[in-house]
Amino acid sequence: MDVLYFIVQQTMFFAIPLLIVALGGMFSERSGVINIALEGIMLIGGFISIAFIHIMQDSMSGQLLLLLAVIIAGVSGALFSLLHAYASINLKADQTISGTALNMFAPAFAIFVARMVQGVQQIQFTDTFHIKKVPFLGDIPVLGPLFFRNSYITTYIGFAIVIITGIVINRTRFGLRLRACGEHPQAADSVGINVYKIRYAGVVISGALAGIGGLVFIVPTSTNFNASVAGYGFLALAVLIFGQWRTSKIFYAAFFFGVMKTFASAYSGIPFLKSLPISNEVYKMIPYIATLIILAFSSKNSQAPRAEGIPYDKGSR
C-alpha cells in the first residue's frame, strides 16, 4: 500500500503542471491561435515567480508566499503571451514561427538576467511549501494518504482550475464565443462577436495558466531554477492533442503522462521497477516514447478547431 501512496503522490507532482499548461493551451487553440510557446511561457512564469520567492523568502514563508508566487507567475505568463498574441492576431504572422521565437527567447532572457543580477544562472529557493498532512482530511482512511499527505497546495489549485475551465468553456457565453472563433470566425463576426478580442483573451488566459504551470512544475521537484522546465511545455502540447482539445479528456491524458513520468523519474522508489534489469536512460525515455506512440495513433482522429492557426482578416469572407 505504501508503494501505491508513493506512486499517486509522485504522479500528482508531474501531472498537475501538465494539466494546467495543457488547459492553458486549449484556451488559445480553441480561440483559433496555435500556441507552441507554452514551453517559453512556462519558463518565464517560473523564472519570475521563483525569483520573487528567492527575494522574499527571508521575510516570508509557507503557503502565503507560494500563493503570491502563483499570482506573479500567472501575471508574468499573461504579459509574455501578449507578444505571441500581437504577432499572431495583429501582424497575422505565422503562429508556429512566433511561438518558436518565444521559446528561444525565454531561456536566453532568464539566463542573462540571472547572471547579470547574481552572477550565476541558478536561482536557489527554500521549500517551505510542503504539506506533510492536511488537517482532518489527511486522517481519512486510504483517501487521506493518497491525496492529503505529502502534498502541495498547487495540487488543489490544479483541480480547481480544471473545474473552472470546464464551466467556462462549456457553460458560459464567453466559452461559446471562444469556441465559435476557433471553429468559424467569420460566422462569429457576423453576429457581432469581436474575433480579435476573443482571441486575445484566449492567448492571455493560455499564458497565465502556462506561467502558473511553470511554477507548479518547479516547486515540488527542485529547490532551484536553472532556466529549464524539462520540455514540459512540449509534453503539454502532446497532452492537449491526445486530449482532443476537450477539458475532460485532457484531464485523463495529463494523469496518464504523469504516471509515465513517475515511472521514469521515481522508479527507484518502486521495488518492482527497481528490480528490473533496465538502465536509468531507458526509464527516462518512457514518457517520450509513450508520447510518440500515442500521437501516431490518435492524430488520425484529431478534433482540432477548424480555424486553428489561420489568421483572421475581418475584410475577407
Stockholm file with secondary structure:
# STOCKHOLM 1.0

chainA/1-317         MDVLYFIVQQTMFFAIPLLIVALGGMFSERSGVINIALEGIMLIGGFISIAFIHIMQDSMSGQLLLLLAVIIAGVSGALFSLLHAYASINLKADQTISGTALNMFAPAFAIFVARMVQGVQQIQFTDTFHIKKVPFLGDIPVLGPLFFRNSYITTYIGFAIVIITGIVINRTRFGLRLRACGEHPQAADSVGINVYKIRYAGVVISGALAGIGGLVFIVPTSTNFNASVAGYGFLALAVLIFGQWRTSKIFYAAFFFGVMKTFASAYSGIPFLKSLPISNEVYKMIPYIATLIILAFSSKNSQAPRAEGIPYDKGSR
#=GR chainA/1-317 SS CHHHHHHHHHHHHHHHHHHHHHHHHHHHHHTTCCCTTHHHHHHHHHHHHHHHHHHHTTTCCHHHHHHHHHHHHHHHHHHHHHHHHIIIIISCCCHHHHHHHHHHHHHHHHHHHHHHHHSSSCEECCCCCCEEECTTGGGSTTHHHHHSEEECHHHHHHHHHHHHHHHHHHHSHHHHHHHHHHHCHHHHHHTTCCHHHHHHHHHHHHHHHHHHHHHHHHHHHCSEECSCCTTHHHHHHHHHHHTTTCHHHHHHHHHHHHHHHHHHHSGGGSHHHHHSSCCHHHHHHHHHHHHHHHHHHHGGGCCCCTTTTCCCCTTCC
#=GC SS_cons         CHHHHHHHHHHHHHHHHHHHHHHHHHHHHHTTCCCTTHHHHHHHHHHHHHHHHHHHTTTCCHHHHHHHHHHHHHHHHHHHHHHHHIIIIISCCCHHHHHHHHHHHHHHHHHHHHHHHHSSSCEECCCCCCEEECTTGGGSTTHHHHHSEEECHHHHHHHHHHHHHHHHHHHSHHHHHHHHHHHCHHHHHHTTCCHHHHHHHHHHHHHHHHHHHHHHHHHHHCSEECSCCTTHHHHHHHHHHHTTTCHHHHHHHHHHHHHHHHHHHSGGGSHHHHHSSCCHHHHHHHHHHHHHHHHHHHGGGCCCCTTTTCCCCTTCC
//
